[in-house]
Amino acid sequence: MPEQPYEPEGVIAGTGMGGAMDLGASEATTLEKGPGAPPGGGPAGRPRSLWSDAWRDLRRNPVFLLSALVILFLVFISLWPSAIASGSPLSCDLAKSQDGPGPGAPFGYDGQGCNVYTRTVYGARTSVTVGVLATLGVAVLGSVLGALAGYFGGWWDALLSRTTDIFFAIPVVLGGLVLLSVVTSNTVWPVIGFMVLLGWPQISRIARGSVITARQHDYVQAARALGASDSRILLRHIAPNAVAPVIVVATIALGTYISLEATLSYLGVGLKPPSVSWGIDISAASPYIRNAPHALLWPSGALAVTVLAFIMLGDAVRDALDPKLR
């Protein structure tokens, strides 16, 4: 059974914020075809789906292209940092403490005599790893809990709503200071676990609202009348039509998690030396801001550019997936 049957009187179009809106047949056709599209919308006269239409818009969006190039570069240096940075980020020479740019060190040296360029390049690996894994964990946990609450409702929905209220009342930075201060591990996993623990309620609320909206559509009622199981309805009919808002929020949140990791590392409760992190380098360079501002400038700039790239990417995806913004 098709997931979104054609409705002659009106078409339900999902929005980028988890809602839906009723469109007339002519308006729905305009959204599917886009301006200047040939009759039929797609190859062989088939109308384009929301995803193909969104990809078409993204390819023409310079903000998306620019942010995607920056992110691809960050992923590349995270996987192969030695391709553009020679030496070890843990190799330091106190004789070069706070020295300015020179041969082999275009960004200069920090207070411990470490090569700022090498540490900035290797710091991207930590930030990208924490951001991606935390986002995946938050998206999966929040989507599953929110989808179950939105689909089944009842006591499960009430329990999830009260639980999310409790988590929303916990300040993120203060919670990190309390929870991570007792952790002795020097890996990224405690930081990722903390972000997943406090980040899933936002995604669950969005997934819940999207599932509640999709659950009311006619094709879901038809599948239920034909005897489809709850798991089949959720996975085959509701999930594909409710996942767009989750993707948008998760993409924007990825940059937030990278910033949060740097903040916790700066405060001394996130990653700790000898780990290489932009937050650690910013914290170490703060006392020398007058004598060696370059040691603070480059890791701070790399962090700002990374966070901005993911936020710009999320905004572009949101614009492409929300029919109201076209």
Long-range contacts (C-beta under 8 A, 24 or more apart in sequence): 1-219, 1-222, 1-223, 1-226, 2-219, 3-219, 3-236, 3-237, 3-240, 3-241, 4-217, 4-219, 4-241, 5-218, 5-219, 5-222, 7-218, 12-217, 13-50, 13-323, 14-50, 14-210, 14-213, 14-214, 14-241, 14-242, 14-244, 14-245, 14-323, 15-245, 15-322, 15-323, 15-324, 16-244, 16-245, 16-248, 16-318, 16-319, 16-321, 16-322, 16-324, 16-325, 17-245, 17-322, 18-206, 18-207, 18-209, 18-210, 18-213, 18-242, 18-245, 19-209, 19-213, 20-213, 20-214, 21-323, 21-324, 23-323, 31-323, 31-326, 34-326, 50-244, 50-321, 50-323, 53-320, 54-317, 54-320, 54-321, 55-320, 57-319, 57-320, 57-326, 58-316, 58-317, 58-320, 61-316, 61-319, 61-320, 63-312, 63-315, 63-316, 64-312, 64-313, 64-316, 64-317, 64-320, 66-312, 67-309, 67-310, 67-312, 67-313, 67-316, 68-313, 70-305, 70-306, 70-309, 71-309, 71-310, 71-313, 74-124, 74-128, 74-306, 74-309, 75-128, 77-121, 77-124, 77-125, 78-124, 78-125, 78-128, 78-129, 79-125, 81-121, 81-122, 81-124, 81-125, 84-121, 85-117, 85-118, 85-121, 85-122, 86-118, 87-115, 87-118, 88-118, 89-114, 89-115, 89-118, 89-119, 89-121, 89-122, 89-123, 89-276, 90-114, 90-274, 90-276, 91-115, 91-118, 98-288, 98-291, 98-292, 98-295, 100-292, 100-294, 101-294, 107-294, 107-298, 108-292, 108-294, 108-295, 109-292, 109-295, 110-281, 110-284, 110-285, 110-288, 110-292, 110-295, 111-284, 111-285, 111-287, 111-288, 111-292, 111-295, 112-284, 116-281, 116-294, 116-295, 116-298, 116-299, 117-298, 119-276, 119-281, 119-299, 120-278, 120-281, 120-298, 120-299, 120-302, 122-276, 123-276, 123-277, 123-278, 123-281, 123-299, 123-302, 124-302, 124-306, 125-276, 126-188, 126-261, 126-271, 126-275, 126-276, 126-277, 126-278, 127-258, 127-261, 127-262, 127-277, 127-278, 127-303, 127-306, 128-258, 128-306, 129-188, 130-188, 130-191, 130-192, 130-195, 130-257, 130-258, 130-261, 131-254, 131-255, 131-257, 131-258, 131-261, 131-310, 132-254, 133-188, 133-192, 134-191, 134-192, 134-195, 134-196, 134-199, 134-254, 134-257, 134-261, 135-250, 135-251, 135-253, 135-254, 135-257, 137-192, 137-195, 137-196, 137-199, 137-200, 138-195, 138-196, 138-199, 138-200, 138-202, 138-203, 138-250, 138-253, 138-257, 139-203, 139-246, 139-250, 141-196, 141-200, 141-203, 141-204, 142-199, 142-200, 142-201, 142-202, 142-203, 142-204, 142-206, 142-207, 142-246, 143-203, 143-204, 143-207, 143-243, 143-246, 145-200, 145-204, 145-207, 146-203, 146-204, 146-205, 146-206, 146-207, 146-208, 146-211, 147-207, 147-208, 147-211, 147-234, 147-238, 147-239, 147-242, 149-204, 149-208, 150-207, 150-208, 150-209, 150-210, 150-211, 150-212, 150-215, 151-211, 151-215, 151-230, 151-233, 151-234, 151-238, 152-230, 157-208, 160-204, 160-208, 163-201, 164-201, 164-204, 164-205, 167-198, 167-200, 167-201, 168-201, 170-198, 172-198, 172-260, 173-260, 173-263, 173-264, 173-267, 176-260, 176-263, 176-264, 176-267, 176-269, 176-270, 177-264, 177-267, 177-269, 180-264, 180-269, 180-270, 181-269, 186-271, 186-272, 186-274, 186-275, 188-271, 188-275, 191-261, 191-264, 191-270, 191-271, 194-264, 195-257, 195-260, 195-261, 199-253, 199-257, 202-249, 202-253, 203-246, 203-249, 203-250, 203-253, 206-245, 206-246, 206-249, 207-242, 207-245, 207-246, 209-245, 210-242, 210-243, 210-244, 210-245, 210-246, 211-238, 211-242, 213-242, 214-238, 214-241, 214-242, 217-241, 244-321, 245-321, 247-317, 247-321, 248-314, 248-317, 248-318, 248-321, 249-314, 251-310, 251-313, 251-314, 251-317, 252-310, 252-311, 252-314, 252-315, 252-318, 253-314, 254-310, 254-314, 255-306, 255-307, 255-308, 255-309, 255-310, 255-311, 255-314, 256-307, 258-303, 258-306, 258-307, 258-310, 259-303, 259-307, 262-303, 278-302, 278-303, 279-303
